[in-house]
């Protein structure tokens, strides 16, 4: 497999050298970029494929056989499938299509193309894969149907696509109004659940909210990862001791940048470090030992890559 990959990389690199008239000394750099592109493509494809299977299992194994719905575009598709007896596989593609066309201009062409492929694969899996029906317990259906659907959506996002166009609409609306992306998604789902309560039953609408909560929390977990990172900015007169404590006692890296006090205008070194939420208490303890008056600012980081992200062994 590795020989085949190296051969493909070599041939593509040679082709690019000829077409763009690069210097032969740039061959290794071009080959390395191609390897990265191929690796990213295979990784994204793997995530999208797993996401499609998980979402399909959540739909056919839990939600569809029991007339349950979810929020977002998927919720609209499930609702219309129940009301008009239209195949869900058709509705998934048709209803998501306008949002994906919007994604071409709002996000990127690559994102839109990946999403179209992912949604078509989801429609195929829903139509042709005979997923088993797991349970008829309403609480289990709502929780685990939402979990597997959310897992599928999260894995697809990891792969650079979506299988639910709600986020695309939210991004578009937030750019032209004062509403945030979260506000748009919330309003969108309130309308869906209200309509479900009117045309179906209030009980189904309430279970749909539970399904949506399970799905959204799972998406957050998958996208943010198990180790959600916290960015911490530290301002102290004892910044050198704090820097050493972060490196030696927590095994984390840090960045020092220069600033000025807002009132005194004195030069001051500012420490910035990235830790997991589980290490936050230990960081506060270490800083408190050195300077109880230190100023700390903390904020959540959705994802991080490169540098000293991985914790190094402590001495």
C-alpha positions as CSV (number, residue, x, y, z in Angstrom):
1,X,0.0,0.0,0.0
2,X,2.8,2.4,0.9
3,X,4.6,1.6,-2.4
4,X,1.5,2.4,-4.3
5,X,1.0,5.7,-2.4
6,X,4.6,6.7,-3.0
7,X,4.3,5.9,-6.7
8,X,1.1,8.0,-7.1
9,X,2.8,10.9,-5.2
10,X,5.9,10.7,-7.3
11,X,3.9,10.7,-10.6
12,X,1.7,13.6,-9.6
13,X,4.6,15.6,-8.4
14,X,6.5,15.1,-11.7
15,X,3.3,16.2,-13.6
16,X,3.1,19.4,-11.5
17,X,6.7,20.1,-12.1
18,X,6.3,19.9,-15.8
19,X,3.0,21.9,-16.0
20,X,4.1,24.7,-13.6
21,X,7.7,24.7,-14.7
22,X,9.0,24.5,-11.1
23,X,12.7,23.9,-10.4
24,X,13.6,20.2,-9.8
25,X,14.9,21.2,-6.4
26,X,11.3,21.8,-5.4
27,X,10.3,18.2,-6.1
28,X,10.4,17.0,-2.4
29,X,8.4,20.0,-1.3
30,X,5.7,19.3,-3.9
31,X,5.7,15.6,-3.1
32,X,5.3,16.3,0.6
33,X,2.3,18.6,-0.1
34,X,0.7,15.9,-2.2
35,X,1.2,13.4,0.5
36,X,-0.6,15.7,3.0
37,X,-3.4,16.3,0.5
38,X,-3.9,12.5,0.0
39,X,-3.8,11.8,3.7
40,X,-6.3,14.6,4.4
41,X,-8.6,13.2,1.6
42,X,-8.4,9.7,3.0
43,X,-9.0,10.9,6.6
44,X,-12.0,13.1,5.6
45,X,-13.5,10.3,3.5
46,X,-13.2,7.9,6.4
47,X,-14.9,10.3,8.8
48,X,-17.7,11.0,6.3
49,X,-18.3,7.3,5.6
50,X,-18.5,6.5,9.3
51,X,-20.8,9.5,9.8
52,X,-23.1,8.4,7.1
53,X,-23.4,4.9,8.6
54,X,-24.0,6.2,12.1
55,X,-26.6,8.7,11.0
56,X,-28.3,6.0,8.9
57,X,-28.4,3.7,11.9
58,X,-29.8,6.4,14.1
59,X,-32.6,7.1,11.6
60,X,-33.6,3.6,10.6
61,X,-32.7,1.8,13.9
62,X,-34.5,4.3,16.2
63,X,-36.3,7.3,14.8
64,X,-38.1,6.3,11.6
65,X,-39.8,3.1,12.8
66,X,-41.3,5.0,15.8
67,X,-42.3,8.2,14.0
68,X,-39.8,10.3,15.9
69,X,-38.3,13.5,14.5
70,X,-35.2,15.7,15.2
71,X,-34.4,19.4,14.7
72,X,-32.8,21.1,11.8
73,X,-33.2,20.1,8.1
74,X,-33.2,16.5,9.2
75,X,-36.2,17.2,11.4
76,X,-38.1,18.8,8.4
77,X,-37.3,15.7,6.3
78,X,-38.6,13.3,9.0
79,X,-41.7,15.4,9.6
80,X,-42.6,15.6,5.9
81,X,-41.9,11.8,5.5
82,X,-44.4,11.1,8.2
83,X,-47.1,13.5,6.9
84,X,-47.0,12.8,3.2
85,X,-45.5,9.3,3.0
86,X,-42.6,10.5,0.8
87,X,-39.4,8.4,1.0
88,X,-37.0,10.0,3.5
89,X,-34.0,9.3,1.2
90,X,-35.6,11.7,-1.4
91,X,-36.4,14.3,1.1
92,X,-32.9,14.3,2.6
93,X,-31.4,15.3,-0.8
94,X,-34.2,17.7,-2.0
95,X,-34.5,19.7,1.2
96,X,-30.8,20.0,1.8
97,X,-30.0,21.0,-1.8
98,X,-30.9,24.7,-1.5
99,X,-28.8,25.0,1.7
100,X,-25.8,23.3,-0.1
101,X,-26.1,25.7,-3.1
102,X,-26.0,28.5,-0.5
103,X,-22.9,26.9,0.9
104,X,-21.0,27.4,-2.4
105,X,-21.0,31.2,-1.8
106,X,-21.2,31.2,2.0
107,X,-18.4,28.8,2.9
108,X,-16.5,27.1,0.0
109,X,-17.0,25.0,-3.1
110,X,-15.0,22.2,-1.7
111,X,-17.2,22.1,1.4
112,X,-20.4,22.1,-0.7
113,X,-19.2,19.3,-2.9
114,X,-18.2,17.2,0.1
115,X,-21.6,17.8,1.7
116,X,-23.5,16.9,-1.5
117,X,-21.6,13.6,-1.6
118,X,-22.2,12.9,2.1
119,X,-25.9,13.6,1.8
120,X,-26.3,11.4,-1.3
121,X,-24.5,8.6,0.6
122,X,-26.8,9.1,3.6
123,X,-29.8,8.9,1.3
124,X,-28.5,5.7,-0.3
125,X,-27.8,4.2,3.1
126,X,-31.3,5.0,4.4
127,X,-32.9,3.6,1.3
128,X,-30.9,0.4,0.8
129,X,-29.1,-0.7,4.0
130,X,-31.4,-2.9,6.2
131,X,-30.5,-1.5,9.7
132,X,-32.2,-3.4,12.5
133,X,-34.9,-1.8,14.6
134,X,-33.4,-1.7,18.1
135,X,-36.2,-0.8,20.6
136,X,-39.7,0.5,20.9
137,X,-39.0,2.2,24.3
138,X,-39.7,5.9,23.6
139,X,-37.0,7.3,26.0
140,X,-34.3,5.0,24.5
141,X,-35.4,6.0,21.0
142,X,-35.1,9.7,21.8
143,X,-31.7,9.5,23.5
144,X,-29.9,6.9,21.4
145,X,-31.6,7.9,18.1
146,X,-30.3,11.5,18.9
147,X,-26.9,10.1,19.9
148,X,-26.2,8.1,16.7
149,X,-27.6,10.9,14.5
150,X,-25.4,13.4,16.4
151,X,-22.4,11.1,16.1
152,X,-23.0,11.0,12.3
153,X,-23.3,14.7,12.0
154,X,-20.2,15.3,14.1
155,X,-18.1,12.8,12.2
156,X,-19.2,14.4,8.9
157,X,-18.2,17.8,10.2
158,X,-14.8,16.3,11.2
159,X,-14.6,15.2,7.6
160,X,-15.2,18.7,6.3
161,X,-18.9,18.3,5.3
162,X,-22.4,18.4,6.7
163,X,-25.4,16.1,6.4
164,X,-27.8,18.7,7.8
165,X,-27.9,22.1,6.1
166,X,-29.1,24.1,9.1
167,X,-25.6,25.4,10.0
168,X,-25.2,26.7,6.4
169,X,-28.4,28.7,6.7
170,X,-27.4,30.0,10.2
171,X,-24.0,31.2,8.9
172,X,-25.7,33.0,6.0
173,X,-28.4,34.7,8.1
174,X,-25.9,35.7,10.9
175,X,-23.8,37.6,8.3
176,X,-26.7,39.8,7.2
177,X,-28.4,40.2,10.6
178,X,-27.5,40.9,14.2
179,X,-28.4,37.3,15.2
180,X,-25.7,34.8,16.1
181,X,-25.5,31.3,14.5
182,X,-26.8,29.8,17.8
183,X,-29.8,32.2,17.7
184,X,-30.7,31.2,14.1
185,X,-30.5,27.5,14.8
186,X,-32.6,27.9,18.0
187,X,-35.3,29.9,16.2
188,X,-35.3,27.4,13.3
189,X,-35.8,24.5,15.7
190,X,-38.5,26.2,17.8
191,X,-40.6,26.6,14.6
192,X,-40.1,22.9,13.7
193,X,-41.0,21.6,17.2
194,X,-44.0,24.0,17.3
195,X,-45.3,22.7,14.0
196,X,-44.7,19.1,15.1
197,X,-46.7,19.7,18.2
198,X,-49.6,21.1,16.1
199,X,-49.7,18.5,13.3
200,X,-48.6,15.4,15.3
201,X,-48.8,15.4,19.1
202,X,-47.3,17.4,21.9
203,X,-45.7,14.2,23.2
204,X,-43.9,13.6,20.0
205,X,-42.7,17.2,19.9
206,X,-41.3,16.9,23.5
207,X,-39.5,13.7,22.6
208,X,-38.2,15.5,19.5
209,X,-36.7,18.1,21.7
210,X,-35.0,15.4,23.8
211,X,-33.7,13.8,20.6
212,X,-32.3,17.2,19.4
213,X,-30.6,17.8,22.8
214,X,-28.9,14.3,22.6
215,X,-27.8,14.9,19.0
216,X,-26.5,18.5,19.6
217,X,-24.5,17.4,22.7
218,X,-23.0,14.5,20.8
219,X,-22.0,16.8,17.9
220,X,-20.3,19.1,20.4
221,X,-18.5,16.2,22.0
222,X,-17.3,14.8,18.6
223,X,-16.3,18.1,17.1
224,X,-14.6,19.5,20.2
225,X,-13.0,16.2,21.2
226,X,-12.7,14.4,24.5
227,X,-10.1,16.9,25.7
228,X,-11.6,20.3,25.2
229,X,-8.8,22.8,25.3
230,X,-8.8,26.0,27.4
231,X,-6.8,29.0,26.4
232,X,-5.4,30.8,29.5
233,X,-3.8,34.3,29.4
234,X,-1.8,35.1,32.6
235,X,-0.6,38.6,33.6
236,X,1.7,38.7,36.6
237,X,4.8,40.3,38.0
238,X,6.2,36.8,38.5
239,X,5.8,35.7,34.9
240,X,9.2,33.9,34.8
241,X,8.4,31.6,37.8
242,X,4.9,30.9,36.3
243,X,6.4,30.1,32.9
244,X,8.8,27.5,34.6
245,X,5.9,26.0,36.6
246,X,3.8,25.6,33.5
247,X,6.6,23.8,31.7
248,X,7.9,21.7,34.5
249,X,4.9,21.0,36.7
250,X,2.2,20.8,34.1
251,X,4.2,19.6,31.1
252,X,2.7,22.2,28.9
253,X,4.2,24.7,26.5
254,X,3.5,28.4,26.6
255,X,4.0,31.6,24.7
256,X,5.3,34.9,26.0
257,X,4.4,38.1,24.3
258,X,4.9,41.8,25.3
259,X,2.2,44.2,26.4
260,X,1.6,47.4,28.3
261,X,-0.4,48.1,31.4
262,X,-3.6,50.1,30.5
263,X,-3.1,52.6,33.3
264,X,0.6,52.6,34.0
265,X,1.7,52.0,30.4
266,X,4.6,49.9,31.8
267,X,6.0,47.1,29.7
268,X,4.9,43.7,30.9
269,X,5.3,40.1,29.7
270,X,2.1,38.2,29.1
271,X,1.9,34.4,29.3
272,X,-0.5,32.4,27.1
273,X,-0.9,28.6,27.4
274,X,-3.2,25.9,26.2
275,X,-4.4,23.2,28.6
276,X,-7.3,20.7,28.9
277,X,-10.3,21.6,31.2
278,X,-9.2,18.8,33.5
279,X,-5.9,20.6,34.1
280,X,-7.4,24.0,34.8
281,X,-7.6,23.4,38.6
282,X,-4.0,22.4,38.7
283,X,-2.9,25.5,36.7
284,X,-4.8,27.8,39.1
285,X,-3.2,26.1,42.0
286,X,0.4,26.4,40.5
287,X,-0.2,30.1,39.7
288,X,-1.7,30.8,43.1
289,X,1.4,29.4,44.8
290,X,3.5,31.9,43.0
291,X,1.2,35.0,42.7
292,X,-2.2,35.1,44.3
293,X,-2.8,38.5,42.6
294,X,-2.1,37.1,39.1
295,X,-4.7,38.0,36.5
296,X,-6.1,35.0,34.5
297,X,-8.3,35.1,31.5
298,X,-9.8,31.8,30.3
299,X,-11.7,30.9,27.1
300,X,-12.7,27.6,25.4
301,X,-10.8,26.5,22.3
302,X,-12.8,24.4,19.8
303,X,-9.7,22.7,18.3
304,X,-6.0,23.1,18.2
305,X,-3.2,21.6,16.1
306,X,0.6,21.7,16.1
307,X,3.1,23.2,18.6
308,X,3.2,21.6,22.0
309,X,-0.5,20.6,22.2
310,X,0.3,17.1,23.4
311,X,1.4,17.0,27.0
312,X,5.1,16.2,27.3
313,X,6.3,13.8,30.1
314,X,7.1,15.5,33.4
315,X,10.6,15.2,34.8
